[in-house]
């Protein structure tokens, strides 16, 4: 009698446990853990829910965006162990910049080299297997992705051919994989390269975004509802770039991508100041975040600051202060932030944004790292 009763109780317990797990996974779409199955959709998330869940991210910079091979700029070949460490540190998102132009066949097909595409997929899987959000893009394509009417037709053809191939390769991956259609489309070398461009350039950037989004959507499967990121001109936060941006088809699954190394003289200019924290410093950052919030977030469009950070001037205390204020402020406005890590961290040298030593798998600035992670939780 006791054995039969015990068996019935055990069966009932297992049934209740199954029901509980089902409810947890299906009735809470904003749960802070992307789907563990690359072929299972989490497309119930809204644009703003997704951004909230992304928290703070890390860039695999100066690697797969190198001209030919991922080790060209001094970083070691990316391993699963590296991405495991990034996840273990607390990052929930990894952005993987990718250059494609030197891995393409001739016109008109522009076939992507299979070995290169396989390698990109391998690195994407490292992060997907860690249940992270993953962003891949078109990076360092300035030689041909030129926003002028004279270059528009050829550039659009190439842009759509590349995205058609990428889309088809990843079409069954869930919405934890995000496509960023371009990086910093701009008029390279012009007086307005970083300061809002021209009316023509702003118009062509919008047309590039539309063409890329339409190409991805047409590929079907999960790509019909995948989250996509589109940049402003030069991925800039200046008023001209932000005000000119058009959301393709008013697509609710489109996120806005900008880069903001602010304030410039502290965060990017190696010859600038090494201290941060004045009222003016905070006003400058607040102004930019408020502009992004009012222009996009309030209207239901998620914003991702795909690159931010500060160079190393032997000033970790100030870097920590900025990181806390920046990430906390962005989080309050439902904006995701992704630190630019290019693997280089020598003090008082240009572009020294590196936090993670990919050779030793150690974090060079643990206090700064913990500030980034903890500020995204607050």
N, C-alpha and C positions, 0 to 999 in steps of 0.2 A: 504493500500500500504506500509506504513512504517513498519508495523508488519511483512509483508512478506519479505521485504528487510532485516530487522534485523535478521530474522530467517535464511536467506541464509548466511548472514555474520557470524553468530554464528556457523553454520555448517561448513563453510569454515575454520574458526579459529580452530575448534576442529580437523578437518582433518590435518591441517598444524601442530598443536601441536603433534598429534599422529606420524606424519612422522618425526618430529624433535626428539622426544624421541626414535623412532626406530633407527635413524641414530646414536644418541649418544651412545646407548647401543650396537650396532652391528658393527659399523665401527671404533670404538676406543678400540681395545682389551687390551690396556695397561692402561685403565682408572683406577685410584687408588681406586678401590672398588670392592672386589671380588663379584661374583654373589650372589644375595640375596636368590636364590633358591637352596637348597642343591641338587636338581635333575637337575639343568641346568648347562651345561658345559661351562667352560671358557678356553677350550683347544686350543684356537688360540694363547695364550701366548707362547712365546719361553722361554727357560730356563733362559736366561738373562733378559728378560722382567719380568718374575715372580720374580726373585731375587730383581730387582729394585723396584717392587711394594710392596714387603714384608717390605721394609724400616727397622725399628728396632723392635725387638720382646722381649718378656718376657717369662721366664720359670716358669711353675707351679711346682717348684722343691720340693723335699722331701714330696711328697703328694701321688699321684697314683703310684709312684715308690717305696713307702714304702713296706716292705716285705709282709704284709698281708692286712692291712686296711689303708686307706688314712690318718688316724689320728695318725698312729703309731709313727711318728717322731715329734709330737707336733703341727702340723698345724691343723686348724679346717677343717671340711668337706667343700669341695669346693661348693660354691653357685653361682647361676647365678649373684647375685649382685656383687660378687667379680670380675667376668669376665667383667661385665658391667663397673666397675670402671677402670679396666685395659684398656679397649677400650676407655673410656672417657679421660683417661690420655694421650692418643695419640698413644698407641702401635697398630700396624697394624697386628701383628703376635703373636700367643701364641704357645709355645711348651709345650706339655703335656707328660712328661716322664711317662712310664707305665711299671711296673713289672708284669710279667705273670706267672713266674715259680711256685709260691705257689697257683695258681688258676687253675691248670691243673689236669685233670684226668690222670690215668695211661697210660703207653705205651700199644699198639702202636699208639693209636688215639690221646692222649694228648688233650682231649676235654676241652675247656675253660669253666669255670664255667659261666653259663648264667647270673647270678646276677652281676658278675664282668664285663662281656662284656656289659651288659645293662648300668651299671654305667659309663663305659668309654664313651659309646655313649651319655649318658646324658650330660657329661661334654663337650664333643666335640660339642654338639649342642648349649651349652651356647655360645661358641665362634663363631660358624658358624652363629648363629642368630644375632651376632654383626657384621657380614660381615668381619670377620678376616680370615687371613690365619691360619691354624691349623696344627700342626705337632704332630703325635703320633708315638711312637717307641717301641722297645724292650729295656728295661733299666734294670740294675741290674740282668743280666742273666749270670754272670761270672761263676757261679758254674757248668754250663753245656756247655756253649758256648765257648769251649776251642779250640783255633786254632792250633791243632796239627794233624798230620796224624792219630795217634792212636785214637783220639776222633772225627775225621772229619765225619765219616759216621753217627754215632749216633746223633751228634749235628746237622748235616744237616737235618736229618729226623725230628727231633723235631722242628727246625727252620721253615721248610717248612709247617709242620702241623699247627703251630701257625699262620703263615702268611696266610695260606689258609683260616682259619676261620675268621681272622680279615678282609681279603680282601672281603670275601663274605658278611660280615655284612655291610661294607661301600661301596659296589661296585657301588651304585647309587649316591654317593656324588660327587659333582663337584671337579674340580682341586684346589679349595681353601683348600681342605684337602690333606695333604702330608704325605706319609708313609716314616719314617726313619727306615731302615731295622734292624739296630743294633745301639748300643750306643758307647761303647769303647772296641771292641773286642781285647783281649790282653792275654799275658801269665802272669796271676796274680801271684805275689810273686817271679817272676824270676828277675835276674839282669837286664834284658832288657825289663821289663814290660812297661816302659814309654819311652824307648829310641830306638825305631825302631825295636824291636823284633828280630826274626831270619828269614832267607830265608824261612824256612818251615812255620812259622807263617804268614808271608806276603803272601805266596802263598795260604794258607788256608783261610785267610780273603777274598781274592779275590774270592775264590770258594764259600764261604758263601754268599757274595754279589750277585754273579751270581745266585745261587740257589734261594735266596729270591726274586730277581727281576723277574726271570722266573715264579715263583709261583704266584706272584701278577699279572703279565701280563696275565697268563693263565686263571685267574678268570673272565676275560672279563668285559663287560659293561664299566663304566668309568675307571676301572683299566687298561684297555688296553692302555690308554694314560695318566694316572695319573703321576704327578711329584713324583719321589722317591728320597730319600736321601741315599747315601751309605757312610760309614765312611772309612777313612784310618785306618791302624793298630792303635789301641788305640785312634782313632780320633785325632791323633797327627799331628803336622805341621813340624816334623823333616824331614830331606831330605830323609831318607830311606823310611819312611812311605809314603810320597807324591810320590816319584819316582816309587815306586812299585805298586801303585794303578792302577787297570785296570777298565775301564768303561764297565760294562756288555753289550755285543752286540753293543757297541758304541751307546747306547741308548741316544737320544738327550733330553729325558725328565728326565735324571738322574742328580741329583745335588750332589756335594761333600760336605760331612759333616765333619767339624773339630772343635776342641775345642782349645781355645788359651787364657789362663789367663796370659797375658803378660804385663810388664816383671814379671817373676815369683816372684822375691824377693819383689816386690811392690804389685802385684795383688793377690798372693796366699799365700806366706810365711808370717805367722803372726809374725815371729821373724825377718823379713826382714825390709827394709827401709819403711818409711812412706811418703817419698817425691818422686815426679815424675816430669820429664820435662827436663832432661838434653839432650844434643845432642846425647849421647849414648843411652838413653832411646828411643828417637825418631827413631834412626837408627835401633834399634832392632825390633821395631814394623813395621817400613817401610819395612825392609828386609823380614819379614814374609808375609806381605800383598803383596809385589811385587812377591814373590815366588808363592803364590796362584794365583795371576793374570796371571803370565806368563805361569804357568803350566796348568791352567784350563780355566780361564775366556777368555783369548785370543783365545782359541780354541772353544769357544761357550758353555762351561759347567759352569753353575751357581755354586757358592760356598756359603755355609751358615756356618757361625761361630756359631754353635748351642749353645755354652756356652762361655761366657766371663764375666768379671766383676772384681771387686777389693774388698778385705775385708776391714772392717771398723777399722781404727786405729785412730779414731778421727781426720781424715785428709781429710775432705770433699773438701777442696780447691784443693788438689792434685788429688783426685778421679775425680773431675769435669774436671780438665785439661786433665787427661788421657782419660776420656770418650769422650770428645770433639774431641781430636786428633784421637782416635781409630775409632769412628763411622764416622767421616768426611772422614778419610783416606780410610776406607772400602767402603764407598759410592762412592768415586771417582773411585774406582777400581771395582765397581759394585758387591760388596760382601755384603751380608746381615749379620746382627749381632743380637744376641739374648742374653740378659742379664740373667745370672743364679741367680734366686731369690729362695732361699730355706726357706724363712720365718724367718731366724735367723740373727740378726743384732747387737749383743752385741759387743761393742768396745773391741779391743785387744783380741778377742777370735777366734779360728780357724773357718773357713768357714762362716764368718759373712758377707754374700753377700746380705742379705735381704734388700729390698727397701720398700716393701708394707706390712703393718700390716693387716693381713687378719682377725683379730678379730675386729679391729676398722674401717677397710676400709679406713685407712689414709695412706698417703705416708710419710715415715720417713725422707726422704732426698729430699724435693721438688726441691731444686736447681739442684741436681744431676739428678733427674727425668727429669726436663725441658731441661737440657743439652742433655740428650740422645735423647729426642724427637726432639728438634730443630736441632741438628746436622744431623739427618737423612733427614731433609727438605732442608738443605743448598745446 
